[in-house]
């Protein structure tokens, strides 16, 4: 491909991916969504008949994911065969044909709807439950007739085992006026059922953790937080507060400024102006003192890949200042809690993503912090591992730990008590998930998803 033909191909792909405006920017400085589009453009340079996409939606915000799907469907309409691998079952549900694999074995091959239809009548919402929904979910997951369950805003989504009766709220002693309502099954429900159900609702990590004394006031506080890089403002006068025992989600498109905000709240970046405070400690003045009370799990696997699992655990327990005896107990406990014993002498570079993330969470929680900062903790992991992670997160929150989390996976955002949505460095929305969804509902879309809410709120902001 030379001369005029190359220029025409470049122009066509830049137009197709909407990357023309970014041709002078280094690829490493593109947002996650732009990087995926660039990768797609590079794969199309040779006009292939078969396109292999290995988890292209990982780390990509909902707007960019929809754009990727639009482009891939257009390519498929042009006669290109596409193989899209993913651990996100909503993506699999959008495919024409699905091959479901588990531990090297083929569990299902066919149209997604053929598997989803098997779940009719077994997927329910439990609404109007008074009290802490995380405790109620754990209680439901202990019931013999329940195969799986997750939090969806104020509702609990429950999947029953085949031919099982609905648990009686009165027998369970649930407060309020709980009500069961049948909802449409999802492909993920069918996948979990095919594996024999979810992992339950227990967390060994939370079970051993000491309860925190009740603290009055906010444990995390951002006041007019601003970060500038030369003439570029990454975070622009952002303010919010997070109470003890709350899960606060920080969401936004790729490149919106949420990771910058997140790092300032952890003490990893100094703000240009404004104030970041945790546990009453100003992170600008006393970052080391504040970090001793925090646990941080980075967006990308940030442990030492050449060290073994045991070496990583021992190193980070030492970094957090545990005494030798506490260090030994903490390491042994994390090994058992996260089922790491058979990998102790394996370099972490050689582990699957799911186990890398388990080790990262274990290291972040090693010193029993009062606050956990989790930056996309389940990005790219399978649904079972994702549920295991949220069992731990929900469990430690019930012990009084405060959690701040970022995610691009909108079903996961439903676990949060409140969500802050960041766009172009500004906080454009701050509310519980159900309130955000209700705010974008229309007669044509009376029951929007969290993804619908995310995209519509961004669209409205762009229109102002």
PyMOL commands that set and color helices and strands:
alter all, ss='L'
color gray80, all
select helices_A, chain A and resi 3-17+20-22+27-29+32-43+62-77+89-93+112-119+133-141+169-172+187-194+204-207+258-266+287-291+309-319+324-337+341-343+348-350+353-365+383-398+410-413+433-438+450-463
alter helices_A, ss='H'
color red, helices_A
select strands_A, chain A and resi 50-54+81-85+98-102+105-110+123-130+146-152+155-160+175-182+218-229+232-243+247-252+273-278+281-282+294-297+371-375+402-406+418-423+426-431
alter strands_A, ss='S'
color yellow, strands_A
deselect
rebuild
show_as cartoon
